[in-house]
């Protein structure tokens, strides 16, 4: 998935721990083969190849993942959308960009984006992308999903505690060997060598999305690499969004969505969801949290 995975397990001895970690790695690799759009032999690549041509029969697991992704799109008013993969890449975040793309180019870049054009048939277990050239990608949800699946597999094998860290998409269960809860440090996006808070994690996932490493400044305004799939414009005003949820898949999708929805709408949406909390840091360094967050500084 182009990402580093760190796997931590609580076990009786190193031999057992290594075996469990190998099993988790195999599960992550299995999921990558299913959802990768870079692998020409994956079902996801076949869906994209057949866009605008015909429906594709897929495994139930992938069907369910796409169905949940569409559910998150509806929940976030399209701020999250797996069909973002068909967006033309007109924004550059490598330092080469010095002016805004034209409005015409921006509008054209999102012509094939729209979760409403992903057609699912539950009875036939097929997915069809209505527009030719349309694509789906799991960049905003795949790592979290892989972390969830690896955790579920290890728990089913009797592993008492651990962490699956998919490049910052973290899912935990159980406790440390001394009985203390796992703790996660939240990076200070305005000084990324430091953490601004430490929070306990008990059987929860946490995901942070940030634009403190990939962004562009045009006419004195800072634009994130996270693009609004509805408008084609980069999000702005937020530098970091951290979401706590029962599943890393959901936390992953919501953390990205908050950037697009903005502080007020993002917080309001999170507050309506049971068991989900968030921390947002704006571009002025102000911290905004949902109702039940207590930060240990």
C-alpha positions as CSV (number, residue, x, y, z in Angstrom):
1,X,0.0,0.0,0.0
2,X,3.1,2.2,-0.2
3,X,3.1,2.5,3.6
4,X,5.0,1.2,6.5
5,X,3.1,-1.1,8.9
6,X,4.3,-1.5,12.5
7,X,2.8,-4.5,14.4
8,X,3.1,-4.9,18.1
9,X,1.7,-8.0,20.0
10,X,1.6,-9.1,23.6
11,X,2.7,-12.8,23.7
12,X,4.3,-15.3,26.1
13,X,7.6,-15.3,24.2
14,X,9.4,-13.9,21.2
15,X,8.8,-17.1,19.0
16,X,5.0,-16.8,19.5
17,X,5.1,-13.1,18.9
18,X,7.0,-13.4,15.6
19,X,4.5,-16.1,14.4
20,X,1.6,-13.8,15.2
21,X,3.3,-10.8,13.5
22,X,3.9,-13.0,10.3
23,X,0.2,-13.9,10.2
24,X,-0.8,-10.2,10.5
25,X,1.6,-9.4,7.6
26,X,0.1,-12.1,5.4
27,X,-3.4,-10.7,6.1
28,X,-2.3,-7.2,5.2
29,X,-0.7,-8.5,1.9
30,X,-3.9,-10.4,1.1
31,X,-6.0,-7.2,1.5
32,X,-3.5,-5.2,-0.7
33,X,-4.0,-7.7,-3.5
34,X,-7.7,-7.2,-3.2
35,X,-7.9,-3.4,-3.1
36,X,-4.8,-2.2,-4.9
37,X,-5.4,-0.2,-8.0
38,X,-1.7,-0.5,-8.9
39,X,-2.0,-4.3,-9.2
40,X,-3.3,-5.0,-12.7
41,X,-4.6,-8.4,-11.5
42,X,-6.7,-7.0,-8.6
43,X,-10.5,-6.9,-8.6
44,X,-10.3,-3.2,-8.0
45,X,-8.2,-2.7,-11.3
46,X,-10.8,-4.8,-13.2
47,X,-13.6,-2.6,-11.9
48,X,-11.7,0.5,-13.2
49,X,-10.9,-1.2,-16.5
50,X,-14.6,-2.0,-17.1
51,X,-15.8,1.5,-16.2
52,X,-18.6,2.6,-18.5
53,X,-18.5,-0.8,-20.2
54,X,-20.0,-3.5,-17.9
55,X,-20.5,-4.5,-14.3
56,X,-17.8,-6.7,-12.6
57,X,-18.5,-9.6,-10.3
58,X,-16.5,-9.2,-7.1
59,X,-15.8,-10.9,-3.8
60,X,-18.3,-10.2,-1.0
61,X,-15.5,-8.7,1.1
62,X,-14.7,-6.0,-1.5
63,X,-18.4,-5.5,-2.2
64,X,-19.1,-4.8,1.5
65,X,-16.1,-2.4,1.6
66,X,-17.4,-0.4,-1.3
67,X,-20.9,-0.3,0.2
68,X,-19.5,1.0,3.5
69,X,-17.4,3.6,1.6
70,X,-20.6,4.9,-0.2
71,X,-22.3,5.0,3.2
72,X,-19.5,7.3,4.5
73,X,-19.9,9.4,1.3
74,X,-23.5,10.0,2.2
75,X,-22.7,10.7,5.8
76,X,-20.1,13.4,4.8
77,X,-22.2,14.9,2.0
78,X,-19.6,13.6,-0.5
79,X,-16.5,15.0,1.3
80,X,-15.3,11.4,1.3
81,X,-15.5,9.7,-2.1
82,X,-13.6,6.6,-3.3
83,X,-14.2,7.8,-6.9
84,X,-11.7,10.6,-6.2
85,X,-9.2,8.3,-8.1
86,X,-10.6,9.6,-11.4
87,X,-9.7,13.2,-10.5
88,X,-7.2,14.8,-12.9
89,X,-4.1,15.7,-10.9
90,X,-3.8,19.4,-11.7
91,X,-2.5,20.5,-8.2
92,X,1.2,20.0,-7.5
93,X,2.6,19.8,-4.0
94,X,6.3,19.3,-4.8
95,X,7.2,23.0,-4.8
96,X,6.8,23.4,-8.6
97,X,3.4,25.2,-8.5
98,X,3.4,29.0,-8.4
99,X,-0.1,29.9,-9.6
100,X,-3.7,28.7,-9.3
101,X,-5.1,26.4,-12.1
102,X,-7.9,28.0,-14.1
103,X,-11.5,27.6,-12.9
104,X,-12.2,25.7,-16.1
105,X,-9.4,23.2,-15.5
106,X,-10.5,22.7,-11.9
107,X,-14.1,22.0,-12.9
108,X,-13.0,19.6,-15.6
109,X,-10.7,17.7,-13.2
110,X,-13.7,16.4,-11.2
111,X,-16.0,15.6,-14.2
112,X,-15.8,11.8,-13.5
113,X,-15.9,12.0,-9.7
114,X,-19.1,11.1,-7.9
115,X,-20.0,8.2,-5.6
116,X,-23.6,8.4,-7.1
117,X,-22.2,6.8,-10.2
118,X,-20.9,3.7,-8.4
119,X,-23.7,1.2,-9.0
120,X,-23.9,-1.9,-6.8
121,X,-26.1,-5.0,-7.4
122,X,-26.3,-7.0,-4.1
123,X,-28.0,-10.0,-5.7
124,X,-25.4,-10.4,-8.4
125,X,-22.5,-9.1,-6.2
126,X,-21.4,-6.7,-9.0
127,X,-20.1,-3.1,-9.1
128,X,-20.4,-0.9,-12.2
129,X,-18.8,2.5,-12.7
130,X,-21.2,4.4,-15.0
131,X,-18.7,6.7,-16.7
132,X,-16.0,5.6,-19.0
133,X,-12.6,6.6,-17.5
134,X,-14.0,6.6,-14.0
135,X,-11.9,5.0,-11.2
136,X,-12.2,4.1,-7.6
137,X,-9.3,4.0,-5.1
138,X,-9.0,3.1,-1.5
139,X,-6.2,5.5,-0.5
140,X,-8.5,7.2,2.1
141,X,-9.8,4.0,3.7
142,X,-7.6,1.0,2.7
143,X,-4.8,1.2,5.4
144,X,-7.4,1.5,8.1
145,X,-9.3,-1.4,6.7
146,X,-6.1,-3.5,6.6
147,X,-5.3,-2.6,10.3
148,X,-8.9,-3.6,11.3
149,X,-8.6,-7.0,9.6
150,X,-5.2,-7.8,11.0
151,X,-6.4,-6.9,14.5
152,X,-9.5,-9.0,14.1
153,X,-7.5,-12.0,13.0
154,X,-5.0,-11.8,15.8
155,X,-7.8,-11.4,18.4
156,X,-9.5,-14.5,17.0
157,X,-6.3,-16.4,17.6
158,X,-6.2,-15.4,21.3
159,X,-3.7,-12.6,21.2
160,X,-4.5,-10.6,24.3
161,X,-3.2,-7.2,23.2
162,X,-1.5,-5.3,20.5
163,X,-1.2,-2.4,18.0
164,X,-1.5,-2.4,14.3
165,X,0.0,0.9,13.1
166,X,-0.5,1.5,9.4
167,X,1.6,4.6,8.9
168,X,-0.3,6.5,11.6
169,X,-3.6,4.6,11.2
170,X,-3.6,2.9,14.5
171,X,-5.9,0.2,15.9
172,X,-5.3,-1.2,19.4
173,X,-6.8,-3.9,21.6
174,X,-6.1,-5.1,25.1
175,X,-3.4,-3.5,27.2
176,X,0.3,-3.4,27.7
177,X,1.9,-6.4,29.6
178,X,1.8,-4.4,32.8
179,X,-1.9,-3.7,32.5
180,X,-1.5,0.0,31.5
181,X,-3.6,1.1,28.5
182,X,-1.7,1.8,25.3
183,X,-1.1,5.5,24.8
184,X,-0.9,7.6,21.7
185,X,1.0,10.9,21.3
186,X,-0.7,13.5,19.1
187,X,1.8,15.3,16.9
188,X,1.9,19.1,17.2
189,X,1.4,20.0,13.5
190,X,3.1,23.4,13.9
191,X,6.2,21.7,15.5
192,X,6.1,18.1,14.4
193,X,9.1,17.0,16.5
194,X,6.9,17.5,19.5
195,X,3.6,16.1,20.7
196,X,1.0,18.3,22.3
197,X,-1.0,15.6,24.0
198,X,-1.0,12.0,25.2
199,X,-4.2,10.0,25.1
200,X,-5.0,6.4,26.4
201,X,-6.4,4.0,23.8
202,X,-8.4,1.0,25.0
203,X,-9.8,-1.1,22.1
204,X,-10.0,1.9,19.8
205,X,-8.5,3.2,16.6
206,X,-7.0,6.6,16.0
207,X,-6.1,8.2,12.7
208,X,-4.5,11.6,12.1
209,X,-4.6,13.4,8.8
210,X,-2.4,16.4,8.4
211,X,-1.3,18.9,5.7
212,X,1.9,20.0,7.6
213,X,4.1,18.1,5.2
214,X,2.2,18.4,1.8
215,X,0.8,21.8,1.0
216,X,1.2,24.7,-1.4
217,X,1.1,28.5,-0.6
218,X,-0.5,30.6,-3.4
219,X,-1.0,34.4,-2.9
220,X,-0.2,34.0,0.8
221,X,-2.9,31.3,1.3
222,X,-2.0,27.8,2.3
223,X,-3.7,24.9,0.5
224,X,-3.7,21.3,1.7
225,X,-2.9,18.3,-0.5
226,X,-6.4,17.0,0.5
227,X,-8.7,18.0,-2.3
228,X,-12.5,18.4,-2.0
229,X,-13.8,15.8,-4.5
230,X,-16.9,17.9,-5.0
231,X,-15.2,21.1,-6.1
232,X,-11.7,20.2,-7.1
233,X,-10.2,22.8,-4.8
234,X,-7.8,22.0,-2.0
235,X,-9.1,22.3,1.6
236,X,-7.8,25.1,3.8
237,X,-8.1,26.3,7.4
238,X,-7.1,23.0,9.1
239,X,-3.6,21.6,9.5
240,X,-4.4,18.4,11.5
241,X,-7.5,16.3,12.2
242,X,-7.3,13.3,14.6
243,X,-10.3,10.9,14.9
244,X,-10.9,8.2,17.5
245,X,-13.3,5.5,16.5
246,X,-14.1,1.8,17.1
247,X,-12.6,0.9,13.6
248,X,-9.6,2.4,11.9
249,X,-11.4,2.2,8.5
250,X,-14.0,4.7,9.7
251,X,-11.5,6.9,11.6
252,X,-9.4,7.0,8.4
253,X,-12.2,8.1,6.2
254,X,-13.6,10.7,8.7
255,X,-10.1,12.3,9.4
256,X,-9.8,13.1,5.7
257,X,-13.4,14.3,5.5
258,X,-13.0,16.8,8.3
259,X,-10.5,18.7,6.2
260,X,-13.0,19.0,3.4
261,X,-16.0,19.7,5.6
262,X,-14.3,22.4,7.7
263,X,-14.1,22.9,11.5
264,X,-17.7,23.8,12.2
265,X,-19.4,21.2,10.0
266,X,-16.8,18.5,10.8
267,X,-17.2,18.9,14.6
268,X,-21.0,19.0,14.3
269,X,-21.0,15.8,12.2
270,X,-18.6,14.0,14.6
271,X,-20.8,15.0,17.6
272,X,-23.7,13.2,16.0
273,X,-21.8,9.9,15.8
274,X,-21.8,7.6,18.8
275,X,-18.4,6.4,20.1
276,X,-16.4,8.8,17.8
277,X,-14.3,11.8,18.9
278,X,-12.0,14.2,17.2
279,X,-9.3,16.8,17.7
280,X,-8.9,19.5,15.1
281,X,-6.0,22.0,14.9
282,X,-6.5,25.0,12.7
283,X,-3.9,26.9,10.8
284,X,-3.6,29.4,13.6
285,X,-2.6,26.7,16.1
286,X,-6.0,26.7,17.9
287,X,-7.3,23.3,19.2
288,X,-10.9,22.3,18.7
289,X,-12.2,19.1,20.2
290,X,-15.5,17.1,20.4
291,X,-17.3,16.8,23.7
292,X,-15.5,13.9,25.4
293,X,-11.8,14.5,24.7
294,X,-9.5,15.0,27.7
295,X,-6.0,15.7,26.6
296,X,-3.1,14.8,29.0
297,X,-0.5,17.4,28.2
